[in-house]
Amino acid sequence: MAKTAMQSLGLAKVLWIPTGKPGYRQPPVASLFDRLAMLALALKGEEDSEIDSRELAPGASPYTVDTLTELHAERPDDELYLLLGADQFANFQRWHRPSDIKRLARLAVFTRPAYSVDSSKAIVVPMSPLAISGSDIRARAARGDSLAGLVPAPVANYITENRLYR
């Protein structure tokens, strides 16, 4: 998604913001430390990517609107885009303060099979579907299956060495 966003939207940088404790689903299985370590490994050498861990801080707001408000204050000259899969966008109106989110950032929605996106409500970014999901990767790791080709090699090694998802 990030590479497609860079090309399709002409972005100079992608800011990766791992979520802390989302209110809309179960918290992530891997620890905050492991998630940050894997993200750093995946992005190593990617000059056009930056990790922002603010949502992982104790007491951090779980709401996207609060993160965007902070980013807008810190980067007043930057045009912010919120990158979403069409599956997440389908529930966007139920998010906390969706109209404020749209005021703070342009919504860029990546196509997914079985989801349609109204181009009057967001920038639609065509993307070929990937034949893998995060839950599938975690299930493979739990079984001890190879993750080759599914995640970057350093991330696969980290998962194996730290026995994550088992």
Disulfide bonds with the S-S distance in Angstrom:
none
